[in-house]
Amino acid sequence: MAQREFSATSGGVLLASVVAIMLGPTGILLNTFSLFIAPMSAEYAWDRAEVSLLVTLFGLAVAITSPLKGWLIDRWGARRTMLGLTAALSLPLLGLAAVNAVWQLYALFLLIGLLAPGNLPYGRILGLWFRQRLGVAYGLLGLGFGVGGPLGLLVGHQSLEAWGWRGAFLVYGVLELGLALPLLAWL
């Protein structure tokens, strides 16, 4: 990064963004979803295809709402949009621990996709901090996706072993609410 762009504050903004991406739905939930298919299918005798459709619903909801999220970022700013969406997002993540019907899973995954801020706000935030080395900053932001998967698998596996799939989803919601949200509030 250019000398004037490299500082403890800009590095902190980048690090907070990377960690928040790791803890977001794409970083942790989607990267670990395969861990949940067998236990969820077994508990409710659901077909694996029914459970796997959740990822499709999530992806479609993210895609359909991305233009709206971009508009919200332009209107309210990246930080406010991201804070609102992340706070709201933690509720359906926590709600995944209490489902008892396939339609509830579908509704919650759809809602998670609708509320997931994605990487759109980070582009705006990093663009304010990094001008000459914005590409490097974006590349480092990608660590959140790359590192979030393996770390998510570790956290997900340990949580599944200790508390079952409901407890693992609860852990994901607590991480979003208790770690990602405060980091984003700092941005």
C-alpha positions as CSV (number, residue, x, y, z in Angstrom):
1,M,0.0,0.0,0.0
2,A,1.2,3.5,-0.7
3,Q,3.0,5.1,2.3
4,R,0.2,7.6,2.9
5,E,-2.4,4.9,2.7
6,F,-0.7,2.6,5.1
7,S,-1.6,3.4,8.7
8,A,-2.8,1.7,11.8
9,T,-6.3,3.0,11.2
10,S,-6.5,2.0,7.5
11,G,-5.0,-1.4,8.4
12,G,-7.6,-1.8,11.1
13,V,-10.4,-0.9,8.7
14,L,-9.1,-3.6,6.3
15,L,-8.6,-6.2,9.1
16,A,-12.1,-5.5,10.5
17,S,-13.6,-5.9,7.0
18,V,-11.8,-9.2,6.4
19,V,-13.0,-10.6,9.7
20,A,-16.6,-9.4,9.1
21,I,-16.5,-11.0,5.6
22,M,-15.3,-14.2,7.2
23,L,-18.2,-14.2,9.7
24,G,-20.9,-13.2,7.1
25,P,-23.2,-15.7,5.4
26,T,-21.0,-16.3,2.4
27,G,-17.8,-16.6,4.5
28,I,-19.1,-19.0,7.1
29,L,-22.6,-20.3,6.4
30,L,-22.3,-21.2,2.7
31,N,-18.7,-22.6,3.1
32,T,-19.9,-24.9,5.8
33,F,-23.3,-25.9,4.6
34,S,-22.2,-29.3,3.5
35,L,-21.7,-30.1,7.2
36,F,-25.4,-29.6,7.9
37,I,-27.0,-31.6,5.1
38,A,-26.7,-35.1,6.6
39,P,-27.7,-34.3,10.2
40,M,-30.6,-32.1,9.1
41,S,-31.8,-34.7,6.6
42,A,-31.5,-37.4,9.2
43,E,-33.4,-35.6,12.0
44,Y,-36.4,-34.8,9.9
45,A,-36.2,-37.5,7.2
46,W,-35.9,-34.7,4.7
47,D,-34.6,-35.4,1.2
48,R,-31.0,-34.1,0.7
49,A,-32.3,-32.1,-2.3
50,E,-34.9,-30.3,-0.1
51,V,-32.1,-29.3,2.3
52,S,-29.7,-28.4,-0.5
53,L,-32.3,-26.1,-2.1
54,L,-31.6,-23.7,0.7
55,V,-28.3,-22.6,-0.9
56,T,-30.1,-21.8,-4.1
57,L,-32.7,-19.7,-2.3
58,F,-30.0,-17.8,-0.5
59,G,-28.1,-17.1,-3.8
60,L,-31.2,-16.0,-5.6
61,A,-32.2,-13.7,-2.8
62,V,-28.7,-12.1,-2.8
63,A,-28.7,-11.7,-6.5
64,I,-32.1,-10.2,-6.7
65,T,-31.5,-7.7,-3.9
66,S,-28.0,-6.6,-4.8
67,P,-29.2,-3.6,-6.9
68,L,-31.4,-2.5,-4.0
69,K,-28.5,-2.9,-1.5
70,G,-26.3,-0.8,-3.9
71,W,-29.0,1.9,-3.9
72,L,-29.2,1.8,-0.1
73,I,-25.4,2.2,0.1
74,D,-25.6,5.3,-2.2
75,R,-28.5,6.7,-0.2
76,W,-27.6,5.9,3.4
77,G,-23.9,5.2,3.2
78,A,-22.0,1.9,3.4
79,R,-21.6,1.8,7.1
80,R,-25.2,2.5,8.0
81,T,-26.5,0.1,5.4
82,M,-24.1,-2.6,6.5
83,L,-24.8,-2.1,10.2
84,G,-28.6,-2.3,9.7
85,L,-28.4,-5.3,7.4
86,T,-26.0,-7.2,9.7
87,A,-28.0,-6.5,12.8
88,A,-31.1,-7.7,11.1
89,L,-29.2,-10.7,9.6
90,S,-28.2,-12.1,13.0
91,L,-31.9,-12.7,13.9
92,P,-32.6,-15.3,11.1
93,L,-29.2,-16.9,11.7
94,L,-30.2,-17.4,15.4
95,G,-33.6,-18.5,14.2
96,L,-32.1,-21.4,12.3
97,A,-31.5,-23.1,15.7
98,A,-35.3,-23.3,16.3
99,V,-36.7,-24.6,13.0
100,N,-38.8,-27.7,12.9
101,A,-40.2,-27.7,9.3
102,V,-38.6,-27.5,5.9
103,W,-40.6,-24.3,5.0
104,Q,-39.1,-22.5,8.0
105,L,-35.6,-23.3,6.7
106,Y,-36.6,-22.1,3.3
107,A,-38.0,-18.8,4.7
108,L,-35.0,-18.2,6.9
109,F,-32.4,-18.9,4.2
110,L,-34.4,-16.6,1.9
111,L,-34.4,-13.9,4.5
112,I,-30.7,-14.4,5.2
113,G,-30.1,-13.9,1.4
114,L,-32.3,-10.8,1.4
115,L,-30.4,-9.3,4.4
116,A,-26.8,-10.4,3.6
117,P,-24.9,-7.2,2.8
118,G,-22.4,-9.1,0.7
119,N,-19.2,-7.4,-0.4
120,L,-20.9,-4.3,-1.8
121,P,-20.4,-2.0,1.2
122,Y,-16.8,-3.0,1.7
123,G,-16.1,-1.8,-1.8
124,R,-17.3,1.7,-0.8
125,I,-15.5,1.7,2.5
126,L,-12.2,0.5,1.2
127,G,-12.5,2.9,-1.7
128,L,-12.5,5.7,0.8
129,W,-9.3,4.5,2.6
130,F,-7.3,3.2,-0.3
131,R,-6.8,5.1,-3.6
132,Q,-3.5,4.0,-5.2
133,R,-3.6,0.4,-3.8
134,L,-7.3,-0.3,-3.9
135,G,-6.7,-3.5,-5.8
136,V,-4.4,-4.8,-3.1
137,A,-7.0,-3.9,-0.5
138,Y,-9.7,-5.8,-2.4
139,G,-7.3,-8.7,-2.8
140,L,-6.7,-8.8,1.0
141,L,-10.4,-8.5,1.6
142,G,-10.7,-11.7,-0.4
143,L,-8.9,-13.4,2.5
144,G,-12.2,-13.2,4.4
145,F,-13.8,-15.5,1.9
146,G,-10.7,-17.8,1.5
147,V,-9.9,-18.1,5.2
148,G,-13.5,-18.0,6.3
149,G,-14.2,-21.3,4.7
150,P,-11.6,-23.4,6.5
151,L,-12.2,-21.6,9.8
152,G,-15.9,-21.9,9.4
153,L,-15.5,-25.6,8.8
154,L,-13.5,-25.9,12.0
155,V,-16.0,-23.9,14.0
156,G,-19.0,-25.6,12.4
157,H,-17.6,-29.1,12.9
158,Q,-16.7,-28.5,16.5
159,S,-20.1,-26.9,17.2
160,L,-21.9,-29.8,15.4
161,E,-20.0,-32.3,17.5
162,A,-20.7,-30.4,20.8
163,W,-24.3,-29.1,20.3
164,G,-25.7,-30.6,17.0
165,W,-26.7,-28.7,14.0
166,R,-29.1,-26.3,15.9
167,G,-26.3,-25.4,18.2
168,A,-23.9,-24.8,15.3
169,F,-26.4,-22.4,13.7
170,L,-26.8,-20.7,17.1
171,V,-23.0,-20.2,17.2
172,Y,-23.0,-18.7,13.7
173,G,-25.7,-16.2,14.8
174,V,-23.9,-15.3,18.0
175,L,-20.6,-14.7,16.0
176,E,-22.5,-12.4,13.6
177,L,-24.2,-10.5,16.4
178,G,-21.3,-10.5,19.0
179,L,-18.3,-10.2,16.8
180,A,-19.1,-9.1,13.2
181,L,-21.6,-6.4,14.3
182,P,-19.2,-4.7,16.8
183,L,-16.4,-4.8,14.2
184,L,-18.6,-3.2,11.6
185,A,-19.7,-0.5,14.1
186,W,-16.1,0.4,14.5
187,L,-15.7,1.1,10.7
